[in-house]
Every structure is written in structure tokens, then in C-alpha cells.
Amino acid sequence: MANERWTGAGVRPLVATALIGLTAGLMAVAFAASAEWLQRTFLFSGASRSLGVFAITAFGSMTGGALIAGWLMQRFAPDAAGSGIPQVKIAYQRRETDFSWRLIAVKFAGGVLSIGTGSSLGREGPTVHMGAALANKIGRWFHESPGGRLNAVCAGSAAGLAAAFNSPLAGVALVLEEIAGGRDQAKFAGRSLFAAALAVLIVYLMLGNHAALPLRANIPLEWRALWLSPVVALVAGLAGIAFQWSTLRLRGWMKRSPIPPALRPACGAAVGCAAAVAAFALTGRLGVFGLGEGDLLATLQNHLAWSVAGCLLAAKILATTFCYGAGGCGGIFAPLIFFGGMSGTLVFGLAQSAFGLDPDDQTMLSLIGMTACLCSVVRAPITSILIVTEMTQQLQALPALMVAAVIGAFLNHYILGENLYDSALRQDGIEFEE
């Protein structure tokens, strides 16, 4: 028995899990830094020039990056397209987790090229996908059993999301709610928690110990915002529903179209670029490009007018629909959070005079919108609540976020019937056990 503890379920998986967490954290930092450098160098540096010059620069950057990413995916790793979370889910459900090194390399390069050149996509899906793939490789190096490697994949997925958003608990919740479907949590929960904690520790050591969206501490949740939370959740949730519906329609059309798969991401990026440039011309804001973190933080800190938020919301939905629906290499969590934040600011502006709202209420309504929109598409309530809470460190918002998550989940259930990931898998003819 003592020998089994040392070679089976004891030290070897523990060391493997530590390596998974550290590797996922380093990979997430490198991925984020590479995309940010590319965006500053080839996209945002042109924002101070004339609108015409900037539009040409942005178009060349986005379509060029998406074109190279599309060629890489088509030539070397077709499974690298999209978020990566559906691929991890089906791999876990089918017990087929042998991800290739080419997938990891293409996911990293394609994600950097797509997000870094301005495509409206998120980096959390790719970090989950790469984290899961690296975890499987590490499990093999440590000669883990097939069941042990499945648990390692869960740990890598949790570490990937945790590092992308500085949110260790949300990483574990995503594995429980979405990837594993609420099953076998006793087998992977401990490893996932350990890996997620180490991944976030790496992020803290390299980038600093601060919230992903730093706000003033202890912003109060007043009754005004609490009463309006169902309205904001409804608006933000419907924004998410519109995105999912349109994305699936575009995705289905692209699959039937004569456009070669390698060119599809560039076609989506071209439309996304048009929406982003139009929004920039109208508002002077760059949030429709890439992650949009700067404008999201601006609205959370009360620096964005509600009319500007409305414009950015419409343009971001259009841009993300085409960038993601056309097969771009990136995720949807960051855009969904952006939709929700702008929805909260939009409702705040329309209701401010009637309800006597103050700037703190605007922040709270945006947090409520972020949770509702994320949950209305991913339909993972605990994950949605924890991501927003950990990204902003606003624990007092929890009651309103819980209401928002419930409304978002019900909207998805009654209007669409299933989340975007499951719908995309079914669209590809992939079924899995409920």
C-alpha cells in the first residue's frame, strides 16, 4: 500500500499537477504579452493618424493576421479554430484527450495573430485549450493512467481559465459546470484547485497581484441598483442571446459556403474591422478591437457615456459574431463580458434621471450585466458569478450577480435551449452523453 501511494495516487500526480499549474501560468502570461505587444505595435499605434490611414492599417492588420491564422489552422490543426472549450469538453466526455503538439503551437500562434491584430475575440478559450493539451502531455510524461490523464486535463483547463482572468475559483467552476458536466468532481477537484492556484500565482509574480479589472474597494450595492438588476440582466442577457443566435446562423452558413476554410477567418475579420472602425469614427474608442479591456474598465470607472456604450455594444456584437462565427482562433468570454458591461451602462444612462442613480450604481449595473450576458451564452451560473467577482474583487455585489446569473441562464434555456458550445458541437454533428 505504501508503494502504491508513492507511485499511483500520491506524489507522482501531485508533482504532475504542480507542473501543470506552473506551465499553464507561464503559457498564459506569454500568450497575453504576445497579443498585447502585437496590438500595440501594429494596430493601436495608428490610432493617432487620420481616420483613413488608420482604417487601412487596421484592415490590413486584422485580415492579414486572420489569414495567416486560418492557413495555419487549415494546414496543421483544424481543431484549433474557435474557442477551444467545446473541443476540450468533447475530448473529456469521449475520453479522447490525446491533443497534439501541433494543436498547441497553432492555437498559440493563431490566437496571438487573431487577437493581437484586432479580431474581436477572447484569450480565455485558447488558454483553456492549451492548458488542457499541455496537461495531457505532462500526464503522459509522468506515466499516469488514462483516468489520471483525464483528471490532469481538468486541472489544465482550470489553470488556463484561472490564469487568463486571475480567477482561480472560476477556473475550477468552469471544469465542474461545463467540461465535466457536473460529474466525477471528487476525482479532479483537488488537482484542479491546486493547478489553478499555482497558475494564478505565476500571473501574480510576473504581472503583479491585482484584480484583472481593478476598481475602488467596497463599492456599495444600493437598493436602486438592486431593483434595476432584473432589467439590466434582461437587456444584457438578450444581447448574449442575439449574439449566440446570429453566430450560429453565420457559422452554419460558413460551413455550407464555397469559401475555403483557410479564408473564412479573414472574411469574418474584414467585417469585424468595418464595425470596429465605424465605432472608432463615431466614438473615438477602440474597444471593438481585440479584447476591449480598456473601454470595459473605463465604463466600470464611470468614464464612458451611455450613448457611447450603446454604440460600442452594437458594434462589438457585430464584430464578434463575424470574427467568431467565421472560424477565428479565439474565445468569447471577454466579448461577452464587454457586452454585459456596456448593457449596464446603457440602462444606467436611460434610467439615471428617473431613479436618481449615482456613479457607484453605474458600476454595479455594469457588473450585473457582465454576469447576465456571460451566463446567457455559456449557461454556467457559478462560473459567471465567480469570474466577475474575482476579476473586480467586489464581493458585496454577489446578491445582484446571483440574480443576474439566474436570469441569464433562464433566458438561454427558454429561448435557445442550450448554450453556444453545445449548439456548435451539434452543428458539427458531434453528440455527447447528457
VEXMAR-493731 format. One record per residue: residue in one letter; y negated, z, x negated of N, C-alpha, C in turn. Coordinates in steps of 0.05 Angstrom, whole numbers, plus 5000, padded with zeros to 4 digits. Example, Ala and Ser with C-alpha at 12.3 -4.5 7.8 and 13.67 -1.06 7.14 Angstrom:
a511451564736509051564754506651564736s504551424743502151434727499951574742
This chain:
m502450004984500050005000497550004983a497550164962495250174944494649894932n496849754924496549494912495349294932e496149314958495049144979492049184983r491249434980488349494984486749354963w487849344938486249224917486348924917t488448804927488748514926488348374952g488548514975488348395001485748445014a485648655030483248715047481348905033g481548935007479949134994477749014976v478149044950476048984931475448674930r477448514931477048224928475248114950p475748164976473848074996471048194994l470948444984468348574981466748434960v467948364937466548224916465847944926a467647814940467047544950464647554970t464547754986462347785006459747824992a459747994971457348034955456347774943l458247614933457447354921456447164942i457547174966456647014989453747074996g453147334998450447415005448447344984l449147384959447247324937446847024935t448946874938448746574936447146464959a447646564983446146475006443146535003g442546764993439746834989438346654969l439646604947438546434926438246144937m440246054951440145784963437845764983a437445965000435345955020432645955007v432246104986429646114972429145834959a431145724946430845464933430245244954f431545264976431245064997428345075009a427445315015424745355026422645275005a422945354980420945294960420844994955s423044854955423144564950421744424973a422344494998421044365020418044415021e417244665015414344725015412844574993w414144554969412844404948412444114955l414543994967414343714975412243674996q412043865014410043835036407243855025r406744045007404044074995403343834978t405343724964404743514945404343244958f406043174977405942904988404842885016l404243105030403343085057400643225061f400643495057398243645063395943585044s396543495020394443435001392543205011g393643045030392042825040390442895065a390643135075389343215100386343215098s385243245073382343255070381142975067r382742775067381742505065381042395093s380242145094379642035120382142025137l381742015164384042015182385841775178g384641545172386341305168388041335143v386941425121388441465097390641675101f389941895114391942105119394141995137a393541845157395541735175397541565160i396441395143398241215127399941375108t398741575095400241745077402441895091a401742015114403742165130406041985139f405341745149407341565158409241485136g408141415113409841345090411541575081s410441815081411942055072414242115091m413542135117415642215137417842005140t417041755143419141555147420741505121g419341525098420741495073422741715068g421941965073423742185070426042175089a425542105114427642085134429541855128l428441635117430141405110432141475088i431141615067432941695045434941895055a434042085072435942285083438042145100g437241955116439141815133441141655117w440241535096442141385078444141575065l443141805055444941995043447042105062m446142165087448042265107450142045114q449141805119451041595127452941525104r452041525080453641445057455541665047f454641915048456242125035457242345053a455642415074456442645091455242625119p456542465137455442435164455142705179d456842905172456643165186454143315178a452643215159450143355151447843315170a448143135189446043075208445643315227g443143345237442543545256442243825244s442644025261442244295254444344405234g446844365241448944475225450344705239i449044835257450245055272452544965290p452244735305454544645321456944575303q456444455279458644395262460144645252v458544855246459845105238461445225261k460345205285461645325309464245185314i464344925314466844785320468744815297a467844835272469644885250470945155253y469445355261470545625264472545625288q471745505310473445505334476045365329r476045155313478445005307479845095282r478745295268479945405244480145185222e478045005222477944795202475344815186t475344985166472845055153472744945124d474144735119474144615092471744435088f469344555085466944395080466944295052s465844055048465843925022463343995006w463543954980461143984962459143774969r460043534976458143324983456443395008l457743535027456243625050454043815042i454644005024452644205015450344065001a450943874983448943734968447143564987v448443415005446843245023445243415043k446343635053444843805071442343915057f442643995032440344095018438243875013a439143655002437243444995436043315021g437743275041436743155066434843335080g435443595080433643785093430943805079v430943815053428543825037426843575042l428143335041426743085045425643065073s427043155093426143135121423943335127i424443585122422443795129420043775110g420643725084418543725064416643485067t417443275080415643045084414343055111g414943255128413443295152414943265178s417543195178419043185203419143455216s418743455243418543705258421343815263l422343955242425044075243424844345229g426944505233427044775221429044785199r428844985181430645015159432845225164e432845355187434845565192437645445197g437845215212440445095216441645005190p440244855172441344785147442245025129t440645245130441545475114444045605125v444345605151446845695163449145525155h448845255157450945065150451645095120m449645095103450245115074451445385067g450445595080451545865075454445885083a455145765106457945765114459745605095a458645365086460245205068460645335041l458545455030458845595005460745835008a460645975030462446205035465346115034n465845885047468645785046469545725018k467745605002468445554974469045814958i467346004963467646264949470246404958g470846384984473346494994475846364981r475646104976477845964962478046054933w475746084920475746184892477146454890f476846614910478046884910480746894923h481846654928484546624939484946784965e482946774982483246905008485046745026s486146885045487846755065486146575084p487446405100485846245119484146425137g485246645147483746825163481546955149g481947025123479847135107477546945102r478246685099476146485095474546445121l475846465144474346455169472246675170n473046915163471147145162468947095141a469746975119467746905099465646705109v466546515125464746315137462746465156c463746655171461946815188459846955171a460747075149458947225131456847035119g457746795111455846595100453846495121s454746465146452946375167450846595172a451646845174449847065179447847085156a448747055132446947075108444946845108g445846615117444046385117441646425136l442246505161440146545180438346785172a439646995162438247235153436147165132a436946995113435146925091432946735100a433646555120431646365129429346505144f429846725159427846845175427247135167n428347235144428147515137429147695160s431347625171432347755196435347805194p436148015179439048065175440548115201l439448275219440948335244441148085262a439147915262439347675278441447485266g441847485240443947325228446647405238v447147665239449747755249450047705279a447847735294447947685323448547395329l447447215313448046925317451046865314v452246985294455046945290456647055314l455947285323457347405345456947245371e454447175377453947045403454646755404e454146605382454346315383456746215368i456946275342459046155326461846255334a462146525335464746635342465146665372g463046635388463346645417464146925427g463347135413463947405422466747495417r468247355400471047425395471347515366d473347695362474147775335471947905318q469948025332467748135317468648365298a470748495305471748715287472648605260k473348355259474348245234472148155215f469848065226467747945209465148105209a464848305227462248435230461448575204g463248715191462548865167461748675144r463248465140462648275119460048135125s459548065150457147925157454648105153l454848355160452648535155452048565126f454048595110453748635081452448385068a453548145076452447895065449647845073a449047905099446247865109444348045095a445148295091443348485077442748395048l444848305034444348215007442647965005a443047785024441447535025438547595029v437947775047435147855052433948005028l435648165015434748304991433848104969i435347884966434547674947431847554955v431547504981428947394990426747584984y427147844990425048044985424348054955l426448054938425948074909424347834898m424947594909423747354899421147274912l420847344938418447254953416747494963g417747734960416247964970417348084995n417048344997418148495020416048505042h416048295059414148285081415348125104a414248155127415348015151414847715147a416647555160416247265158413647175172l412947325193410347275207408847535207p407347595185406047855183403747895202l403948115218401848185237400948465232r398748535245397848815244399948995256a400349225244402449405253401849525280n403949575295403749715321401749605341i401949345345400249225366401249325393p399549435410400549565435401449365456l403449435470404349275493403049405518e401049275529399649385552400949265578w400249405600401349315626400449035634r398048955625397148685631399048475620a399848505595401748315583404448345595l405248585602407948625613408148495641w406048515657406148385683406148085681l404847985660404847695657407247585642s408947755631411247665615413147475630p413647525656415447325670414147045672v411447045675410046785677410246635650v409746785629409846665602412746575596a414646745603417546675598418246425614l417246395638417846155654416645905641v414145925633412845695621414145615594a414645815578415945765552418845665555g420245795575422945715580423145425590l421345345607421245075617420544875595a418944955576418344795552420944745536g422544955533425044925520427044745535i427044785561428844615578428044325576a425444265577424443995574425243875547f425044035526425943945500428843885500q430544055510433444015509434143765525w433043745549433743515566432943255553s430543235543429642985530431042925504t431743135489433143095464435942985469l437343095489440042995495439942705505r437942645521437742365530437242175507l435442245489434842085466437342065448r438642285444440942295427443142105438g443642115464445541945476444841645474w442241595477441341315475441641215446m441041385427441341305399444141245392k446041395402448841355397449841085407r448540985429449340735441447640495430s445540555416443640345408444740185384p443739945381444539785357443239865331i441540065332440140155307442240275289p442440185264444340305245443940605242p446040765240445641055237443841145215a443940995192442241075170439241045175l438540865195435740815201434740995224r436541115238435641265262433741495256p434341665235432441875229429641775223a429441545209426741435203425341345228c426841235247425541155273424441405287g426041615288425041865300422641975286a422741965259420542075243417941915248a418241655253415841485258414441575283v416041625305414841725330413642005326g415142175312414242445306411642445291c411442255272408942235256406642155274a407041975292404941885310403942125327a405742285337404942525353403442725336a404442765311403142965293400342875285v400042615279397442515271395442525294a396442455318394742475342393742755346a395542955344394743235347392743315326f393143225301391343285280388543165285a388542925295385942795301384442945323l385943055343384643195365383943485359t385443615342385143905338384443985309g384943805290384543885262386744065252r388944095266391144275258393544105250l395144215232397444075220400144185230g400044355251402444495259404744325270v404144075278406243905288407943795266f406843785242408443705218410243935210g412643875201414444075189414944315206l414944555194415544805208413344895227g410844845219408544935236408045225233e408945355212408645645209405745735208g404045575194401245645192399845665218d400245475236398945485262400245685280l402845735277404145945293402946215286l402646265260401446525252398546535261a397146315261394346315270394146395299t395946295316395746365344396646655349l398446755333399247035335396947225326q395247125308393047285299390447215313n390647085336388347025354386246835342h387246645326385346455313385646175325l386946155348387445885359386545895388a384945705396384045685424386345585442w386345665467388545595485388745295489s386545155489386644865493387944725469v387344825445388644725421391644785421a392345025430395245095433396644905452g395444835474396644655493397144385481c395244285466395444025453397744025433l397744235416399844255396402644285409l402744435431405344465445406444195454a404844035468405743775478406543595455a404943585433405543415411408043505396k408343765393410643875378413243815393i413243845420415643785435416443485431l414443315433414943025429416042965401a414743075381415543025353418243135348t418943375357421543495351423743355366t423143265391425143115406426042875391f424142725379424842475365426042535338c424942725323425942785297428842895298y429343065317432043185320433942995335g432942885358434642725374435542465361a433942375341434742125327436642185303g437342435300439342495279438142595253g435742705254434542815230436043055219c435643105193437143325180435343575181g435843745201434243995203434944135229g433844375232434544545255432444545276i432844715296431044725319429845005324f430745215310429645475315426645495310a425745395287422845415281421245255302p421945015309420344875330420445025357l422645135364422845285390421045525390i420945665367419145895365416245805367f415645585355412945465357412245405386f414145265400413645205429412945465444g414545665439414145915454411546055447g410746055422408246185414405846045426m405945775427403745625439403645655469s406045675481406145725510404845995518g405246195501404046455507401046445504t400046305484397146275481395946105504l397345905513396445745535396145905560v398046075567397946245590395746455587f395446555563393346745557390546625564g390146385554387546255559386946205588l388946135603388646075631388246325648a389446545638389346795654387447005643q386046945621384447145608382247265625s380747095639378547195655379547355679a381547255692382547375717383847645712f385147685688386647925683385248105662g382948015651381548175631383248215606l384448005596386248025573384648045547d385748185527384448215501386148085480p385248065455386747925434389548035430d389948295432392648405430394548295451d393448255475395148135496395947855489q394147705476394947435467397247435448t397247625429399447645410402047705425m401947905443404347975457405447755475l403647605488404547385505405847165488s404747125464406046925446408747015437l409047275431411747375423413747345446i412747395470414447375494415347075497g413446895494414046615496416046525475m415746615450417546545429420446625436t420846865447423446955454424646785477a423046745497424046605521424746315514c423146175499423645895492426145875475l426446045455428846035438431346085455c431246275473433546345489434146125510s432145985519432545785539434045535528v434145515502435645285490438145375476v438045585460440345685446442145865463r440945995483442246175502443846395487a442446515468443546745453441446965455p441547135476439347325481438847525458i441047645448440647845427439547725402t440547485395439447345371436547285375s435747185398432947115404431147355401i431947575413430347825412430047925383l432247925368432248035341430647855322i430847595325429347415308426347465310v425347475335422547515339421647795330t423347995336422648275328422548295297e424648195284424748225255422648045240m422047815252420047645239417247765240t416747925261414048025265413848335262q416148465262416248755259414648895281q414848805306413448925328415449045348l416449275341418549405357417649475385q415049535388414049615414414149385434a414549145425414648915443417448885456l419349045447422149005456422548985486p421349165502421849135531421048865543a418748765534417848505544419648275533l420548305508422248095497424948085511m425948315519428448325534428248185561v426048225574425548085600425447785595a424047715574423647425567426347295561a428047435546430647325538432347275563v432347465581433947435606432947195622i430347165625429246935640429946675626g429646665600430346425585433246345589a435046545587437946485590438546395618f437346515638437846435666436846145671l434546075660433545805663435445605652n436545655628438445475617441045455634h441945685643444445695658444245545684y442045585699441845465726440745185726i439245105705438144825704439944635689l440844725665442444545648445344615646g446044865649448844945650449945025623e448844945601449845025574447644975554n448045095531445945075510446044805497l444044755480443744495467446144435449y447044635434449244595416451744505430d452444645451454944575466454644305479s452344245489451843985502452143755481a451043805457451243605436454143555428l455643775426458443745419460043585440r459443645465460843505487459943205487q457443155480456442885479457942725457d458842865437460342745415463342735421g464142825445466942825452468543055440i467143265432468443495420468643725440e471043805446471444025464472444265448f471944505458472944745445473644945466e475245145458476145345477473845525486e473745585512471745765522472446055516
